[in-house]
Amino acid sequence: MSNPGDQDTTPIESVSQLAGVLAQGEKPKDAWRIGTEHEKFGFIRPQATRPGHRPWMPPPYEPDGIHAVLSAMQQHNGTIWHDIRDKGALIGLKGLNTQKGASISLEPAGQFELSGKPLASLHETRAEMAGHFNDLHPICEMLGLGFAPLGFHPFARREDMPRMPKSRYAIMQAYMPRVGSLGLDMMLRTCTVQVNLDFSSEQDMIRKMRVSLALQPVATALFANSPFYEGHPNGLLSNRAHVWTDTDNRRSGMPLEFFAPSFGFEAYVEWLLDVPMYFIMRDGRIHDVAGRSFRAWMKGEYQEGLDGLTPTIGDFEDHMTTAFTDVRLKQFLEMRGADAGSPEMMLAQSALWVGLLYDDAALSAADALVHEQPWTSYVDLRAQVPRLGLDAPWAGGRARELAARMVEIATDGLRARACRDATGADETQYLAPLHEIVAGGPIQAEAWLAAYHGRWNGDVTRIFDEAAI
């Protein structure tokens, strides 16, 4: 979303103009980069509980909570982080100098997110992730807090979750119950990891979109990491993925339009114009226009809250951030199907998609793979994997076999990239956890369930000590 003062105020004149905004993302292959975003839940350590704080529960915005974490990061690293505010409230940090291109933001209940810089290799991604965690450790120690990347909060109820002072989220929280039963859970009780990847042309974008969108349910199964609901197993491996099945389906999921022969930049714009709006920004403030039509606004039709206002490119760019499809198109592609997980698994998620999409031969192999079945089969698989994970039925077998083929192609793709670290190791090292899983090892959710029924003796709060970064 645009920050106050940095919106493009150019008036919108046509759909083709908006398609041109997307086309501005085209880059030559040597300029392709990797951007990894990851979220984690905060928790209050029992030995440092303060008045009003409960052990293991999510910290409030203030006092001694999320605001204090942001403030400490900004104060200790003032030359690389600039504060982002909403009506005076500190709600994020924008990277400067060595952190230019990165940002730290808050999800609605204080889930803490690093949006990483566009980086050339997964080795740099590993270093960035480690550096971020190292920055957090002394601050967390000072405040008696911790952070753990999990797909769905393992025991807190909706009413237990704090609320962050972001105007956009207040609008969404009021609107979500009108369009789905689980939208508030998505906002308040989920965490994800995503990787953002580039394309060279419209045709390259189309092929990468189809491959990644079709295979996104398999990634959901591989990275499933949310088997608990309010303190107990509930029969799901990815409760986060289940939540997305009834959040706001007009802007979510795997739209079949994206698989159509006519798909491209203009077709995406046409689809997006019919996604209901949430807000617009004027004079540095967010205004609630939830449910209004961007298409009708462009046509000049009267709508409450928009009368007399001209839609701009900046409005469209903000509107793009309110599409929640499993793969989202901006001026790059966002892979959005995975639960947050261990640092090794979050890095493996980036490695999987880089391996599949950033080498020509690997992308061709992945494209051939997904064309073995009709697009509707992948949409059907999406409905199965929250509960069944890699045991979901697929083409006479199980999704695990499809995952194994994906990992094999990704391994070839990363090997072909030949990006080596200081020890001479290439990027295939980051797929090691996935090789273990496709060979029959447990996914993260299955490992947690074994702990719950074993060494934890049914105490799900134990997950935070073991999952803490």
Disulfide bonds with the S-S distance in Angstrom:
none
